[in-house]
Amino acid sequence: MNELLAARSLTTLPVVTLGGDAVAQIKDTVFDAAAGRITGFTLSGRGLLSGPLKQSLPWSAVHALGPYAVMVRDALALEDTSAVVARREAQRGRVLHAKVLTDEGAEVGTVLDVIVESGTSGRVVGFRIAAGKALVQGSRRRRHRVYVPRGETVAVSGRALVIPADATRFVADDLPAFVARVGAFRAGREGTAP
Amino acid sequence: MMLFSEARGLPVLTLTEAEEVGALKSLTVDAVSGVVTHVRVRGHHSRKETVLAWGALHAIGPDAVLVRTTAEPAEVPPHHELPGLRILTETGEALGTVQDVAFEPGTGRVEAVVTAHGDLPADRLLGLGDYALVVRAA
């Protein structure tokens, strides 16, 4: 299984060609409308004073996503931003601060971050959420941040995200523990499939 | 086999006049073909840097470098200093930095890149740029 990365931690990651040159750095990660996959990245220039770039990086041009760099074949991989981020699409794929509901109608928290798989899949495997009372019992004053796996069937609008109720049984407190839970969650789903 | 760290600083002399040109400063590597293509020589007095193609060298010995000609080649590729450069795999993982490079002084073929995590054989090199040395994932 590939390493898991938080989408927010990708910001400022360098975009490096296989020739070893850094051509840009990641500004933001763009997801598809169902928040199931990365569709691309918006970019900014490298260095302290360089602003956002007019070009963006579509996922199809990514060679591999790693914890230390986003690898691309060459600098020609960069495309016009409009090609990567259709504005409406980006709005719909926005999941940060969205409410998380189970398909049984219970609110479990709000999305803080999106967890993606490294490598070539670009798949979203889960979310880091600020857990509500319904999900994590305990002191009301302590705010819990937990990871929940993303189900295969999930509905997303700009405001809310619906996950399967059984996904809430696989929450984890930190990323290493979450890796094991995602595996268990997937194994369980495959086992119950007809 | 020789290391970049051993080659650096060797006096460079012309073969025909035995005149000292300067000291070997750095070696330029082409990562795709895995060979040393150029060497950079710094003059003793002028501090001027001279670029010599690998073909202009007669021999790299343990104590000196002998050159046939000191004429600069027409086209000089950009130089990326290998020792100290960060190493990335093609999957975006970090592998530390280059500590040294082992090469064959007779042919200029790079044999291995020495890192803190062990030696990387030359056939794993993919590209060398201003940001990193990119290698094939193991």
Interface residues (C-beta under 8 A of the other chain):
Chain A: P14 V16 T17 L18 G19 G20 D21 A22 H63 A64 L65 G66 P67 Y68 A69 V70 M71 S118 G119
Chain B: A31 H80 L88 T89 E90 T91 G92 E93 A94 L126 G127 L128 G129 D130 Y131 A132 L133 V134
